[in-house]
Amino acid sequence: EVLPGRDAATLEAWLRGHPGVEAVRRDGSATYAEAVRRALPAAVQISDRWHLWHNLAEAVRKEVAAHSTCWAKAGPPPAEGRQAATTRERWHQVHALRERGVGLLECARRLNLALNTVKRYDRVAEPERLIRAPKYRQTLVDPYRDHLRQRRLENPAVPVTHLLQEIRELGYTGSSNLLVRYINQGRVEADRPALSPRRLARYLLTRPDRLKDHQRERIEAARTACHEMTALADLIHRFAALLDPADGNAALLSTWITSAQAEDLPHLHAFTRGLEKDRAAVDAALTLPHHNGSTEGVNNKTKLIKRQMYGRASFPLLRHRILLG
């Protein structure tokens, strides 16, 4: 069925007309939870596992960003160059003016920068977070990077001509100029880009067996540099295991919440409070096999139809298109 509204009264009225409903799968909406409770007090409410994971992911992204000054120095330093030097200089200029009480608009006028640029510089606590490593195209030298790195570690003064001869024996077919430019760009020693909070969060939320070697290295470096990242990674893996429904998951969730609240992870604390408010539905989600997978596909199709008909049709026609589709 397609209801004419999203309010609690509309849902409650429809549910009262279907007293045989035994279980209701829903997201974390308190409005819908109350409507179900009033109309069908005996029905089991089941929180959607996808929404639980989505809410955890949002908390993880905020947590990683909040602790970025702790883990950011674990990765390779950003490649320095003219652009990096300019970025660092502008950051110092903006913060010097702000410390003197100069407003953002006045900073933009004095430094001849866009207001949004000044705001971005002002938000960041360290200039390193603004400096991005340049993105290079793949070259003929890349397959021999590990050999070049090892040789330069053994002998930093090794002549380029020697390196060229060595990699040619290994199969290199490029020119000497290409090799010189590759080395001068710093791509032998520091070829990886600086890690952003969003990317680290994505690595942490990815199944370990789907991570590439360099992604695992980044995670381990962040965990080594920052205790909070170690705790966060462990909590993510433990919560992911709970999303496979099993009888004992409700008790394991209680243990997980206690562990999360014991760490210095305020955004995760907010997530646990949300779980506690809807605890019965969350427990049902982690112990019962029901899920909203098929419904999510219908939701996407419904949104497409709504966009096609926006401002052009009334609710009855929209309802017919959805039900007949």
C-alpha positions as CSV (number, residue, x, y, z in Angstrom):
1,E,0.0,0.0,0.0
2,V,1.0,3.6,-0.5
3,L,0.0,6.0,2.3
4,P,-0.8,9.7,1.6
5,G,1.5,11.0,4.4
6,R,4.5,10.2,6.5
7,D,3.0,11.3,9.9
8,A,2.3,9.0,12.8
9,A,-1.5,9.4,12.6
10,T,-1.6,8.2,8.9
11,L,0.5,5.1,9.7
12,E,-1.4,4.4,12.9
13,A,-4.8,4.5,11.1
14,W,-3.6,2.1,8.4
15,L,-2.1,-0.3,11.0
16,R,-5.4,-0.4,13.0
17,G,-7.0,-1.7,9.8
18,H,-4.6,-4.6,9.6
19,P,-4.6,-6.1,13.2
20,G,-3.1,-9.3,12.0
21,V,0.4,-7.8,11.5
22,E,2.8,-9.6,13.8
23,A,6.2,-7.9,12.9
24,V,7.1,-4.5,11.6
25,R,10.5,-3.8,10.0
26,R,11.4,-0.1,10.1
27,D,14.3,2.4,10.4
28,G,15.1,4.3,13.6
29,S,12.3,6.8,13.3
30,A,10.7,7.5,16.7
31,T,7.5,8.7,15.0
32,Y,6.9,5.3,13.3
33,A,7.9,3.4,16.4
34,E,5.3,5.2,18.5
35,A,2.6,4.7,15.8
36,V,3.3,1.0,15.7
37,R,3.3,0.8,19.5
38,R,-0.1,2.5,19.7
39,A,-1.8,0.6,16.9
40,L,-0.2,-2.9,17.4
41,P,1.2,-3.2,20.9
42,A,1.7,-6.9,20.5
43,A,3.6,-6.7,17.2
44,V,7.4,-7.1,17.2
45,Q,9.3,-4.0,16.0
46,I,12.5,-4.8,14.1
47,S,15.1,-2.2,13.3
48,D,16.6,-2.4,9.8
49,R,20.2,-3.7,9.9
50,W,21.3,-1.6,6.9
51,H,20.3,1.6,8.8
52,L,22.1,0.4,11.9
53,W,25.3,0.0,9.9
54,H,24.7,3.3,8.1
55,N,24.4,5.2,11.4
56,L,27.5,3.5,12.7
57,A,29.4,4.6,9.6
58,E,28.3,8.2,10.1
59,A,29.6,8.1,13.6
60,V,32.9,6.5,12.5
61,R,33.5,9.3,9.9
62,K,33.0,12.0,12.5
63,E,35.2,10.1,14.9
64,V,38.1,9.7,12.5
65,A,37.9,13.4,11.5
66,A,37.8,14.5,15.2
67,H,41.0,12.5,15.9
68,S,42.8,13.4,12.7
69,T,45.6,15.4,14.5
70,C,46.4,12.1,16.3
71,W,46.7,9.7,13.4
72,A,47.5,12.0,10.4
73,K,51.2,12.1,11.2
74,A,51.4,8.3,10.9
75,G,51.3,8.3,7.1
76,P,54.0,9.5,4.7
77,P,54.6,13.2,4.6
78,P,52.8,15.1,1.7
79,A,55.0,15.9,-1.2
80,E,56.3,19.4,-0.9
81,G,56.4,21.8,-3.8
82,R,55.5,25.3,-4.8
83,Q,51.8,24.7,-4.3
84,A,52.4,23.1,-0.8
85,A,54.6,26.1,0.2
86,T,51.9,28.5,-1.0
87,T,49.2,26.6,1.0
88,R,51.3,26.6,4.1
89,E,52.0,30.4,3.8
90,R,48.4,31.2,3.3
91,W,47.4,29.1,6.3
92,H,49.8,31.0,8.5
93,Q,48.6,34.4,7.1
94,V,44.9,33.5,7.8
95,H,45.5,32.3,11.3
96,A,47.7,35.3,12.1
97,L,44.9,37.6,11.1
98,R,42.3,35.6,12.9
99,E,44.4,35.7,16.1
100,R,44.4,39.5,15.9
101,G,40.6,39.5,15.7
102,V,40.2,40.1,12.0
103,G,36.9,38.8,10.5
104,L,36.7,36.2,7.8
105,L,35.5,38.7,5.2
106,E,38.2,41.2,6.0
107,C,40.8,38.4,5.8
108,A,39.6,37.5,2.3
109,R,39.9,41.1,1.2
110,R,43.4,41.6,2.6
111,L,44.8,38.4,1.2
112,N,42.9,38.6,-2.1
113,L,41.3,35.1,-1.5
114,A,37.8,33.8,-1.9
115,L,35.8,33.8,1.3
116,N,35.2,30.1,1.1
117,T,38.9,29.5,0.8
118,V,39.5,31.6,3.9
119,K,36.9,29.7,5.8
120,R,38.5,26.4,4.8
121,Y,41.9,27.6,6.0
122,D,40.4,28.9,9.3
123,R,38.7,25.6,10.1
124,V,41.8,23.5,9.8
125,A,44.1,23.3,12.9
126,E,47.3,22.3,11.0
127,P,48.4,23.3,7.4
128,E,49.4,19.7,6.7
129,R,45.8,18.7,6.4
130,L,45.4,21.1,3.5
131,I,48.4,19.9,1.5
132,R,47.6,17.1,-0.9
133,A,50.1,15.0,-2.7
134,P,50.0,15.5,-6.5
135,K,48.3,12.8,-8.6
136,Y,50.6,11.4,-11.3
137,R,49.8,9.3,-14.3
138,Q,51.2,5.8,-14.6
139,T,54.6,5.7,-16.2
140,L,57.1,3.1,-17.5
141,V,59.1,3.6,-14.3
142,D,56.3,2.5,-11.9
143,P,57.0,-1.3,-12.2
144,Y,60.6,-0.7,-11.0
145,R,59.8,1.7,-8.1
146,D,60.4,-0.9,-5.4
147,H,63.9,-1.6,-6.8
148,L,64.7,2.1,-7.0
149,R,63.5,2.7,-3.5
150,Q,65.6,-0.2,-2.1
151,R,68.7,1.0,-4.0
152,R,68.4,4.6,-2.8
153,L,67.9,3.4,0.8
154,E,71.1,1.4,0.5
155,N,73.0,4.2,-1.1
156,P,71.3,7.7,-1.3
157,A,74.1,8.9,-3.6
158,V,73.7,6.2,-6.2
159,P,74.1,7.8,-9.7
160,V,71.0,7.9,-11.9
161,T,73.0,6.3,-14.7
162,H,73.6,3.2,-12.5
163,L,69.9,3.0,-11.7
164,L,69.0,3.4,-15.4
165,Q,71.3,0.5,-16.3
166,E,70.0,-1.7,-13.6
167,I,66.3,-1.3,-14.4
168,R,67.0,-1.6,-18.1
169,E,68.4,-5.1,-17.3
170,L,65.1,-5.7,-15.6
171,G,63.1,-4.8,-18.7
172,Y,62.7,-1.0,-18.5
173,T,62.2,0.5,-22.0
174,G,61.8,4.2,-21.2
175,S,64.2,7.1,-21.5
176,S,66.7,8.5,-19.0
177,N,64.8,11.8,-18.9
178,L,61.7,10.0,-17.7
179,L,63.6,8.3,-14.9
180,V,65.2,11.6,-13.8
181,R,61.9,13.4,-13.7
182,Y,60.3,10.5,-11.8
183,I,63.1,10.7,-9.1
184,N,63.0,14.5,-8.9
185,Q,59.3,14.5,-8.3
186,G,59.9,12.4,-5.2
187,R,57.9,9.5,-6.4
188,V,60.4,6.9,-5.4
189,E,60.4,7.7,-1.7
190,A,57.0,9.3,-1.2
191,D,54.7,8.1,-3.8
192,R,51.5,7.7,-1.7
193,P,49.1,10.6,-1.3
194,A,48.2,12.0,2.2
195,L,45.4,10.1,3.8
196,S,42.1,12.0,4.3
197,P,39.7,11.3,7.2
198,R,37.0,10.2,4.8
199,R,39.3,7.7,3.1
200,L,40.6,6.3,6.4
201,A,37.0,5.9,7.6
202,R,36.2,4.0,4.4
203,Y,39.2,1.7,5.0
204,L,38.0,1.0,8.6
205,L,34.5,0.2,7.4
206,T,35.6,-2.2,4.6
207,R,35.7,-5.9,5.3
208,P,39.3,-6.9,6.1
209,D,39.4,-9.6,3.4
210,R,38.6,-6.9,0.8
211,L,41.4,-4.5,1.7
212,K,44.5,-4.2,-0.4
213,D,47.9,-4.4,1.1
214,H,48.6,-0.7,1.1
215,Q,45.2,0.0,2.7
216,R,46.0,-2.4,5.5
217,E,49.3,-0.7,6.0
218,R,47.5,2.7,6.3
219,I,45.2,1.3,8.9
220,E,48.0,-0.3,10.9
221,A,49.9,3.0,10.8
222,A,46.9,4.9,12.1
223,R,46.3,2.3,14.9
224,T,49.9,2.5,15.9
225,A,49.9,6.3,16.1
226,C,46.5,6.7,17.8
227,H,45.0,4.5,20.5
228,E,41.5,5.8,19.6
229,M,41.8,4.4,16.1
230,T,42.8,1.0,17.5
231,A,39.7,1.0,19.7
232,L,37.5,2.3,16.9
233,A,38.7,-0.4,14.5
234,D,38.1,-3.2,17.0
235,L,34.6,-1.8,17.8
236,I,33.7,-1.7,14.1
237,H,34.7,-5.3,13.5
238,R,32.8,-6.5,16.6
239,F,29.6,-4.6,15.6
240,A,29.8,-5.9,12.0
241,A,29.8,-9.5,13.4
242,L,26.6,-8.7,15.3
243,L,24.8,-7.9,12.0
244,D,24.8,-11.7,11.3
245,P,21.6,-12.6,13.3
246,A,22.1,-15.1,16.1
247,D,20.4,-15.8,19.4
248,G,23.2,-14.5,21.6
249,N,23.7,-11.2,19.9
250,A,21.5,-9.2,22.3
251,A,23.9,-10.0,25.2
252,L,26.9,-9.3,23.0
253,L,25.4,-5.9,22.0
254,S,25.3,-5.0,25.7
255,T,29.0,-5.8,26.1
256,W,29.8,-3.9,22.9
257,I,27.9,-0.8,24.2
258,T,29.9,-1.0,27.5
259,S,33.2,-1.2,25.6
260,A,32.3,1.7,23.3
261,Q,31.3,3.9,26.2
262,A,34.6,3.2,28.0
263,E,36.6,4.7,25.1
264,D,37.2,8.4,24.3
265,L,34.9,8.3,21.3
266,P,32.1,10.9,21.8
267,H,30.5,10.4,18.4
268,L,30.3,6.7,19.0
269,H,28.8,7.4,22.5
270,A,26.0,9.3,20.7
271,F,25.4,6.2,18.5
272,T,25.2,3.9,21.5
273,R,22.6,6.2,23.1
274,G,20.5,5.9,19.9
275,L,20.8,2.1,20.2
276,E,19.6,2.2,23.8
277,K,16.6,4.3,23.0
278,D,15.4,1.8,20.5
279,R,16.9,-1.3,22.2
280,A,14.0,-3.7,21.8
281,A,13.9,-3.2,18.0
282,V,17.7,-3.3,17.7
283,D,17.8,-6.6,19.6
284,A,15.2,-8.0,17.3
285,A,17.3,-6.9,14.3
286,L,20.3,-8.7,15.6
287,T,18.6,-11.9,16.5
288,L,15.8,-12.4,13.9
289,P,16.3,-13.1,10.2
290,H,13.9,-10.4,8.9
291,H,15.4,-7.5,6.9
292,N,14.3,-4.6,4.6
293,G,16.3,-5.6,1.5
294,S,13.4,-6.0,-0.9
295,T,11.8,-2.8,0.5
296,E,14.8,-0.7,-0.2
297,G,14.6,-1.6,-3.9
298,V,11.0,-0.4,-4.0
299,N,11.9,2.8,-2.2
300,N,14.4,3.7,-4.9
301,K,11.8,3.0,-7.7
302,T,9.3,5.1,-5.8
303,K,11.6,8.0,-5.5
304,L,12.2,7.9,-9.3
305,I,8.5,7.9,-10.0
306,K,8.0,10.9,-7.6
307,R,10.7,12.9,-9.4
308,Q,9.1,12.2,-12.8
309,M,5.7,13.3,-11.5
310,Y,6.7,16.2,-9.3
311,G,4.2,19.1,-9.8
312,R,2.4,17.2,-12.5
313,A,0.0,14.8,-10.8
314,S,-2.0,14.2,-7.6
315,F,-1.6,11.5,-5.0
316,P,-4.1,9.0,-6.5
317,L,-2.2,8.9,-9.8
318,L,1.1,8.5,-8.0
319,R,-0.3,5.7,-5.9
320,H,-1.6,3.9,-9.0
321,R,1.8,4.2,-10.8
322,I,3.7,2.8,-7.8
323,L,1.3,-0.1,-7.2
324,L,1.0,-1.0,-10.8
325,G,4.8,-0.7,-11.4
